[in-house]
Amino acid sequence: MKQTSEESDQQKQSLNNQFSWRQIVLAFGIFFIGTAFGFGLQDSSLLDRPTTTQNQELPSRLDYSSVDEVYDSLRENFDGELSVDELLDGLKRGLAQATGDPYTEYLSVEASQDFDDDLSGTFSGIGAELGREDENIIIVAPLSGFPAEDAGLQSRDVILQVDGESVTGKSITEVVQMIRGEVGTDVTLTIARDFERLEITITRETITIPSVEFEILDGNIGYLDVSRFGEDTVQLVRRAYQDFMTVGVDGIVLDMRTNPGGLLNASVELADLWLPRGAVIVEERRGDEVIRTFDSRSDPLIDGIPTIVLVNEASASASEIVAGALSDNGVATIIGQTTFGKGSVQQLDRLRSGGTLKVTIARWYTPEGLNIDREGIEPEISVERTREDFEADRDPQLDRAVEELTR
């Protein structure tokens, strides 16, 4: 059937709405295509419980009689095979989704293991970051040197189907698990890009990503690329610093562009390397109440070396904590674009059933009192890096950082 002009205009407008980058960075959570990747995460086993919430008035036990009615009807009438474990996982997911908070999520036993694998930087997948804009699952960015990039996936591609199955109504974790699979097998993504519908087939690989890479740039500048905050991050930065000191670098670039976050303690310990003892790194607040303050516990390792922090619109949570701490304490200058604005704190509750509840418990504030959530961190020096810059292998943000450090 030939499409009318009005239908075509409506479709173009709909697709155009999908590619509003500012909307994307205010709405999505970033996930590696492996499983959900965390931001500023706290493990409940390592922390005292925070102060009580307004939900203490809820009953200590739910009345499940109405749920039993639904279960009885499904058991008697559903034309298909049901699994008790899958039904229970569905109930748990539903409780988390009922909060209306995109970062509060129940992870099954399998998803919990995938989650832990991603935090370690090793997983089976295609090598890309997954996000959400409104109801759309999108590609935030393919990771350099991995199958997604080689196959031609691009930032802002909207995923419509995985192996012919629609992703409509599915969570990011569910889509991630659809894309995961055995190394060497293929997965076909149906995507929307620039008003076109494309099918891209990608061969899965084992993806191993060190959280830190480093080198010495022209101009005797030490370059630190921190892609996530994992258990190895601070150790790798310390190792890089020793190499920098061997040659006596004149400045350091801390690149946290497209860094989705990770472990809270790793971000606090990283900021600690630059900050004097007692300096505030970040505050955790519930409403107007400060429930926890993280400050520097030691003298600075990286002391007196001019530092530039690079960020962009996909720098989130833990990377925003570090950028805000170093800038507010006057030990670094931020260059790039306003960050993502993911300023809520997720606590990991490891459940007896083997699953995990990732639950939002508070909000982050910088040392100067900026609420990171939805606002993001504005750079002192604003420099854009366009898609054309990427395609031409130009990096005006890094160039400006080196220029500032060598002038």
C-alpha positions as CSV (number, residue, x, y, z in Angstrom):
1,M,0.0,0.0,0.0
2,K,1.3,3.4,-0.9
3,Q,1.9,5.6,2.1
4,T,0.1,9.0,2.2
5,S,2.0,12.2,2.6
6,E,0.4,12.8,6.0
7,E,1.3,9.3,7.2
8,S,4.9,9.8,6.0
9,D,5.1,13.2,7.8
10,Q,3.8,11.6,11.0
11,Q,6.3,8.8,10.8
12,K,9.1,11.2,10.2
13,Q,8.0,13.3,13.2
14,S,7.8,10.2,15.4
15,L,11.3,9.1,14.4
16,N,12.6,12.6,14.7
17,N,11.3,12.7,18.3
18,Q,13.3,9.5,19.0
19,F,16.6,11.3,18.2
20,S,16.3,14.3,20.5
21,W,19.6,13.8,22.3
22,R,18.7,16.2,25.2
23,Q,15.6,14.1,25.9
24,I,17.7,11.0,25.7
25,V,20.2,12.1,28.3
26,L,17.5,13.2,30.7
27,A,15.6,10.0,30.5
28,F,17.7,6.9,30.0
29,G,19.9,4.7,32.1
30,I,23.0,3.4,30.4
31,F,23.6,-0.4,30.2
32,F,26.2,-2.4,28.6
33,I,24.8,-5.0,26.2
34,G,25.6,-7.8,28.6
35,T,23.2,-6.8,31.4
36,A,22.3,-3.7,33.4
37,F,25.3,-1.7,34.3
38,G,25.2,0.1,37.6
39,F,25.7,3.7,38.7
40,G,27.0,4.7,42.1
41,L,26.1,1.4,43.5
42,Q,26.2,0.5,47.2
43,D,26.1,-3.0,48.5
44,S,23.7,-3.2,51.5
45,S,26.0,-5.7,53.2
46,L,28.7,-3.1,53.4
47,L,26.7,-0.2,54.8
48,D,24.5,0.7,57.8
49,R,20.9,1.1,56.8
50,P,19.9,4.7,56.0
51,T,17.3,6.6,57.9
52,T,13.7,5.5,57.6
53,T,11.5,6.6,54.7
54,Q,8.0,7.8,54.3
55,N,7.1,4.2,53.4
56,Q,7.3,3.0,57.0
57,E,3.5,3.5,57.3
58,L,3.0,0.7,54.8
59,P,1.9,-2.7,56.3
60,S,4.7,-5.0,57.2
61,R,3.1,-7.8,55.2
62,L,1.1,-7.6,52.0
63,D,-2.3,-9.3,51.6
64,Y,-1.7,-11.6,48.7
65,S,-5.3,-12.9,48.3
66,S,-5.9,-10.9,45.2
67,V,-2.6,-12.2,43.7
68,D,-3.7,-15.7,44.5
69,E,-6.9,-15.0,42.5
70,V,-4.8,-14.1,39.5
71,Y,-2.6,-17.2,40.0
72,D,-5.6,-19.5,40.3
73,S,-7.1,-18.1,37.1
74,L,-3.8,-18.5,35.2
75,R,-3.4,-22.1,36.5
76,E,-6.9,-23.0,35.5
77,N,-7.3,-21.1,32.2
78,F,-3.9,-20.2,30.6
79,D,-3.3,-21.9,27.3
80,G,0.4,-22.5,27.6
81,E,3.1,-23.8,29.9
82,L,3.8,-21.9,33.1
83,S,6.8,-22.0,35.4
84,V,6.5,-21.3,39.2
85,D,10.0,-19.7,39.2
86,E,9.1,-17.4,36.2
87,L,5.8,-16.4,37.8
88,L,7.6,-15.5,41.1
89,D,10.2,-13.6,39.2
90,G,7.4,-11.7,37.4
91,L,5.8,-10.8,40.8
92,K,9.2,-9.4,42.1
93,R,9.8,-7.4,38.9
94,G,6.3,-6.0,39.2
95,L,6.8,-4.8,42.7
96,A,10.0,-3.0,41.7
97,Q,8.3,-1.5,38.6
98,A,5.4,-0.3,40.6
99,T,7.7,2.3,42.2
100,G,7.8,4.2,38.9
101,D,11.5,4.7,39.4
102,P,13.5,3.5,36.3
103,Y,16.5,2.6,38.4
104,T,14.7,0.4,41.0
105,E,14.8,-3.0,39.5
106,Y,14.6,-6.7,40.5
107,L,17.2,-8.9,38.9
108,S,16.7,-12.7,38.7
109,V,19.5,-15.1,39.7
110,E,20.7,-15.2,36.1
111,A,20.5,-11.4,35.7
112,S,22.3,-10.9,39.0
113,Q,25.2,-13.0,37.7
114,D,25.3,-11.1,34.4
115,F,25.2,-7.9,36.4
116,D,28.3,-8.9,38.4
117,D,30.1,-10.0,35.3
118,D,29.5,-6.5,33.8
119,L,30.9,-4.8,36.8
120,S,34.0,-6.9,36.5
121,G,34.3,-5.8,32.9
122,T,34.0,-9.2,31.2
123,F,30.8,-10.5,29.5
124,S,29.5,-12.2,26.4
125,G,27.9,-9.8,24.0
126,I,28.3,-7.4,21.1
127,G,30.1,-4.4,22.8
128,A,27.7,-1.5,23.0
129,E,25.9,0.6,25.6
130,L,22.1,0.4,25.8
131,G,19.8,3.1,27.1
132,R,16.2,4.2,27.1
133,E,14.3,7.2,25.8
134,D,10.7,7.2,26.9
135,E,9.5,3.9,25.6
136,N,12.3,3.3,23.2
137,I,15.4,1.2,23.8
138,I,18.4,2.9,22.1
139,I,22.1,2.4,21.4
140,V,24.0,5.0,23.4
141,A,27.3,4.2,21.8
142,P,29.1,1.2,20.3
143,L,32.3,0.4,22.1
144,S,35.4,1.0,20.1
145,G,37.0,-2.2,18.6
146,F,34.1,-4.5,19.4
147,P,31.5,-6.3,17.1
148,A,28.8,-3.7,17.4
149,E,31.0,-1.0,16.0
150,D,32.4,-3.3,13.3
151,A,28.8,-4.2,12.2
152,G,27.9,-0.5,11.9
153,L,25.7,0.2,14.9
154,Q,25.6,3.9,15.7
155,S,24.8,6.1,18.6
156,R,21.0,6.9,18.7
157,D,19.9,3.8,16.8
158,V,16.5,2.7,18.2
159,I,16.2,-1.1,18.7
160,L,12.9,-2.4,17.4
161,Q,13.4,-6.1,17.4
162,V,16.0,-8.7,18.4
163,D,16.0,-11.8,16.2
164,G,12.6,-10.9,14.9
165,E,11.0,-10.5,18.4
166,S,9.7,-7.0,19.3
167,V,11.2,-5.2,22.3
168,T,8.1,-3.2,22.8
169,G,7.1,-3.1,26.5
170,K,10.3,-4.9,27.6
171,S,12.8,-3.6,30.2
172,I,16.4,-2.8,29.3
173,T,17.5,-5.9,31.3
174,E,15.1,-8.1,29.3
175,V,16.4,-6.7,26.0
176,V,20.0,-7.1,27.2
177,Q,19.3,-10.8,27.9
178,M,17.7,-11.2,24.4
179,I,20.9,-9.9,22.9
180,R,23.3,-12.0,25.0
181,G,24.2,-15.5,24.0
182,E,27.0,-17.9,23.4
183,V,30.3,-16.6,21.9
184,G,30.4,-17.1,18.2
185,T,26.7,-17.1,17.6
186,D,24.8,-14.3,15.7
187,V,22.1,-11.9,16.8
188,T,20.1,-9.7,14.4
189,L,18.9,-6.3,15.5
190,T,16.2,-4.5,13.7
191,I,16.8,-0.8,14.2
192,A,15.4,2.6,13.2
193,R,17.9,5.2,12.0
194,D,17.3,8.4,10.2
195,F,13.7,7.4,9.2
196,E,14.9,4.0,7.9
197,R,14.4,0.5,9.2
198,L,17.6,-1.6,9.1
199,E,18.6,-5.1,10.0
200,I,22.1,-5.6,11.4
201,T,23.5,-9.1,12.2
202,I,26.3,-9.2,14.7
203,T,28.5,-12.1,15.9
204,R,28.8,-12.2,19.7
205,E,32.2,-12.2,21.4
206,T,33.7,-12.2,24.8
207,I,33.9,-8.6,25.8
208,T,36.7,-7.7,28.2
209,I,37.1,-4.0,29.1
210,P,39.7,-2.8,31.5
211,S,38.3,0.1,33.5
212,V,41.3,2.3,32.9
213,E,43.7,2.8,29.9
214,F,46.5,5.3,29.9
215,E,49.3,6.8,27.8
216,I,51.6,9.8,27.5
217,L,50.3,12.3,24.9
218,D,52.4,14.8,22.9
219,G,53.2,17.8,25.2
220,N,54.1,15.5,28.0
221,I,50.5,15.1,29.2
222,G,49.4,12.0,31.1
223,Y,46.1,10.6,29.7
224,L,43.7,8.5,31.8
225,D,40.7,7.0,30.1
226,V,38.3,5.7,32.8
227,S,35.5,3.9,31.1
228,R,33.7,2.6,34.3
229,F,34.2,2.3,38.0
230,G,35.0,-1.2,39.0
231,E,37.1,-2.9,41.7
232,D,40.3,-2.5,39.7
233,T,39.9,1.2,38.8
234,V,41.9,2.9,41.6
235,Q,44.7,0.3,41.4
236,L,45.0,0.9,37.6
237,V,45.1,4.7,38.1
238,R,47.8,4.3,40.7
239,R,49.8,2.2,38.3
240,A,49.4,4.8,35.6
241,Y,50.4,7.6,38.0
242,Q,53.7,5.8,38.7
243,D,54.4,5.7,34.9
244,F,53.5,9.4,34.7
245,M,55.9,10.3,37.5
246,T,58.7,8.4,35.7
247,V,58.6,10.9,32.9
248,G,57.4,13.8,35.0
249,V,54.2,14.7,33.2
250,D,53.3,18.4,33.0
251,G,49.5,17.7,33.3
252,I,46.9,15.0,33.4
253,V,43.7,14.5,31.4
254,L,41.1,12.4,33.2
255,D,38.7,11.2,30.4
256,M,35.3,10.1,31.8
257,R,33.3,10.6,28.6
258,T,30.6,8.0,28.1
259,N,31.4,6.5,31.5
260,P,28.1,5.2,32.9
261,G,29.3,4.9,36.5
262,G,29.8,1.8,38.6
263,L,30.8,1.2,42.2
264,L,30.5,4.2,44.6
265,N,33.6,3.3,46.6
266,A,35.7,3.3,43.4
267,S,34.6,6.8,42.5
268,V,35.2,8.1,46.1
269,E,38.7,6.5,46.2
270,L,39.5,7.9,42.8
271,A,38.6,11.5,43.8
272,D,40.6,10.9,47.0
273,L,43.8,10.7,44.9
274,W,43.5,14.4,44.1
275,L,41.9,15.9,47.2
276,P,43.4,17.0,50.5
277,R,42.4,15.1,53.7
278,G,38.9,16.1,54.9
279,A,37.7,17.6,51.6
280,V,34.0,16.7,50.8
281,I,33.6,14.4,47.8
282,V,29.8,14.0,47.7
283,E,26.8,14.2,50.0
284,E,24.0,11.6,50.0
285,R,20.6,13.2,50.8
286,R,17.1,11.9,51.3
287,G,14.8,14.9,50.9
288,D,16.5,17.8,52.7
289,E,18.3,15.6,55.1
290,V,22.0,14.7,54.6
291,I,22.2,11.1,55.6
292,R,25.8,10.4,54.6
293,T,28.9,12.5,53.6
294,F,31.9,11.0,51.8
295,D,35.1,12.9,52.3
296,S,38.8,12.4,51.5
297,R,40.5,10.2,54.0
298,S,44.2,10.7,53.0
299,D,46.7,13.3,51.7
300,P,46.5,13.7,47.9
301,L,48.7,11.4,45.8
302,I,48.3,13.5,42.7
303,D,49.2,16.8,44.2
304,G,49.8,20.0,42.3
305,I,49.6,18.5,38.8
306,P,47.3,20.5,36.6
307,T,44.3,18.3,35.7
308,I,41.5,18.5,33.1
309,V,38.4,16.3,33.4
310,L,36.7,15.4,30.1
311,V,32.9,14.6,30.2
312,N,30.0,14.4,27.8
313,E,26.3,13.8,27.9
314,A,26.7,10.1,28.5
315,S,29.0,10.6,31.6
316,A,26.8,9.5,34.5
317,S,26.5,9.0,38.2
318,A,29.9,7.9,39.6
319,S,31.7,9.8,36.9
320,E,29.6,12.9,37.7
321,I,30.6,12.5,41.4
322,V,34.3,12.6,40.6
323,A,33.9,15.5,38.1
324,G,31.9,17.5,40.7
325,A,34.3,16.7,43.5
326,L,37.4,17.7,41.7
327,S,35.9,20.9,40.2
328,D,34.2,22.1,43.4
329,N,37.4,21.6,45.3
330,G,39.4,23.5,42.8
331,V,41.8,20.8,41.7
332,A,40.6,20.3,38.1
333,T,38.9,22.0,35.3
334,I,36.0,20.3,33.4
335,I,35.9,20.4,29.6
336,G,33.2,19.0,27.3
337,Q,29.4,18.9,27.5
338,T,26.9,18.9,30.3
339,T,26.8,15.4,31.9
340,F,23.9,13.0,32.0
341,G,22.4,13.9,35.3
342,K,22.0,10.5,37.0
343,G,22.2,11.5,40.6
344,S,20.3,8.9,42.5
345,V,21.8,6.2,44.7
346,Q,21.1,2.6,44.1
347,Q,21.6,0.0,46.9
348,L,22.1,-3.7,46.1
349,D,20.0,-5.9,48.3
350,R,21.1,-9.5,47.8
351,L,18.0,-11.6,48.4
352,R,17.9,-15.0,50.0
353,S,16.2,-16.4,46.9
354,G,19.4,-15.6,44.9
355,G,18.1,-12.6,43.1
356,T,19.0,-8.9,43.7
357,L,16.9,-5.8,44.3
358,K,18.5,-2.7,43.0
359,V,16.7,0.1,44.9
360,T,17.0,3.9,44.8
361,I,17.6,5.1,48.4
362,A,18.8,8.7,48.1
363,R,20.2,11.5,45.8
364,W,23.7,12.8,45.2
365,Y,24.9,16.4,45.8
366,T,28.3,17.9,45.0
367,P,30.4,19.6,47.6
368,E,28.9,22.9,46.6
369,G,25.3,21.6,47.0
370,L,24.5,20.9,43.3
371,N,21.8,18.2,42.9
372,I,23.3,16.0,40.2
373,D,20.0,14.3,39.4
374,R,18.6,15.4,36.0
375,E,20.7,18.6,36.2
376,G,24.1,17.1,35.4
377,I,27.5,18.8,35.7
378,E,28.2,21.8,33.5
379,P,31.7,22.1,32.2
380,E,33.7,25.2,32.8
381,I,34.8,25.1,29.2
382,S,32.1,23.9,26.8
383,V,33.3,22.0,23.7
384,E,31.1,19.8,21.5
385,R,32.2,16.6,19.7
386,T,29.8,16.0,16.9
387,R,29.1,12.8,15.0
388,E,31.0,14.3,12.1
389,D,34.0,14.6,14.4
390,F,33.7,11.0,15.4
391,E,33.5,9.9,11.7
392,A,36.5,12.0,10.8
393,D,38.4,10.7,13.9
394,R,38.7,14.2,15.3
395,D,38.6,15.0,19.0
396,P,38.2,18.7,19.7
397,Q,37.5,18.1,23.4
398,L,40.8,16.3,24.0
399,D,42.6,18.8,21.8
400,R,41.3,21.7,23.9
401,A,42.3,19.8,27.1
402,V,45.9,19.4,25.9
403,E,45.9,23.0,24.7
404,E,44.8,24.2,28.2
405,L,47.5,22.1,29.9
406,T,50.4,23.2,27.5
407,R,49.8,26.9,27.2
